[in-house]
Amino acid sequence: MFDFAEICNDGKYRYIYLIKNDINGNTYVGQHTTKNLRDRYFGSGSLLIQAIKEFGKDNFELGYLVFCENQEELDEQERIWIKFFKEHETRGNYNIADGGHS
């Protein structure tokens, strides 16, 4: 069983999320750190925000890809997942940057 206490030893959840447009299949990968998994965070990328305005938020779904222990792992995982989804040939991607903090 997955133990959040081991990953979130400072009371913060660090995760990589995927937002998918249910109409055209386009995706957005991002990272978020929060103390409340129900904080209703829904991405911040400029292309994603434009798409939500165009298609309506009800046509997007959010899911968790991976939880991380620290910022370094979070940055690494974000880069990995953005690359994975950008290389997928059958859908578009709303990510502009390659991920991870500088």
C-alpha positions in Angstrom: 0.0 0.0 0.0 1.2 3.5 -0.8 2.2 5.4 2.3 1.9 9.2 1.9 3.6 9.7 5.3 6.9 8.5 3.8 6.7 10.8 0.8 5.2 13.8 2.6 7.3 13.9 5.7 7.1 17.7 5.7 3.3 17.8 5.3 3.5 18.7 1.6 2.4 16.7 -1.4 4.6 17.0 -4.5 3.2 15.5 -7.6 3.2 15.5 -11.4 -0.2 15.8 -12.9 -1.7 15.3 -16.4 -4.5 17.3 -17.8 -6.2 15.9 -20.9 -8.5 17.6 -23.3 -11.4 15.1 -23.8 -12.3 16.7 -27.2 -9.0 16.6 -29.0 -6.8 14.4 -26.8 -4.2 17.2 -26.2 -2.3 17.0 -22.9 -0.6 19.2 -20.4 1.9 17.9 -17.8 2.8 20.0 -14.8 4.0 19.9 -11.2 2.4 21.1 -8.0 3.2 21.3 -4.3 0.5 21.6 -1.8 -0.6 20.8 1.7 -4.1 20.1 0.5 -4.7 17.6 -2.3 -8.2 19.1 -2.8 -7.0 22.6 -3.4 -8.6 22.5 -6.9 -5.4 23.5 -8.7 -5.8 23.0 -12.4 -2.5 24.0 -14.2 -1.1 27.4 -15.2 0.4 27.0 -18.7 -0.6 29.7 -21.1 -1.6 27.3 -23.9 -3.6 25.3 -21.4 -5.4 28.4 -20.2 -6.3 29.4 -23.8 -7.6 25.9 -24.5 -9.7 25.8 -21.3 -11.3 29.2 -22.5 -11.9 27.7 -25.9 -13.3 24.3 -25.0 -14.6 24.8 -21.4 -13.1 23.4 -18.2 -15.7 20.6 -18.2 -14.0 19.1 -21.3 -10.7 18.6 -19.4 -9.8 15.9 -16.8 -7.0 16.0 -14.3 -5.0 13.0 -13.0 -1.9 12.3 -10.9 1.1 10.7 -12.7 3.6 10.4 -9.8 4.2 11.7 -6.3 7.7 12.8 -5.4 9.8 13.2 -2.2 11.5 16.5 -3.0 11.8 19.3 -5.5 14.7 17.7 -7.4 12.8 14.5 -8.0 9.7 16.6 -9.0 11.7 18.6 -11.6 13.2 15.4 -13.0 9.9 13.6 -13.2 8.2 16.6 -14.9 10.9 16.7 -17.6 10.5 12.9 -18.2 6.7 13.1 -18.5 6.6 16.2 -20.7 9.1 14.5 -23.0 7.0 11.3 -23.1 3.8 13.1 -24.0 5.4 15.5 -26.5 6.8 12.5 -28.3 3.4 10.8 -28.6 2.5 11.1 -32.3 -1.3 10.9 -32.1 -2.0 14.0 -29.9 -1.0 17.5 -29.3 0.6 19.0 -26.2 0.0 22.3 -24.4 3.5 22.3 -22.8 5.8 25.0 -24.1 8.8 24.4 -21.8 10.6 21.1 -21.2 9.8 21.2 -17.5 11.7 21.4 -14.2 12.8 24.5 -12.4 16.1 26.1 -13.3 
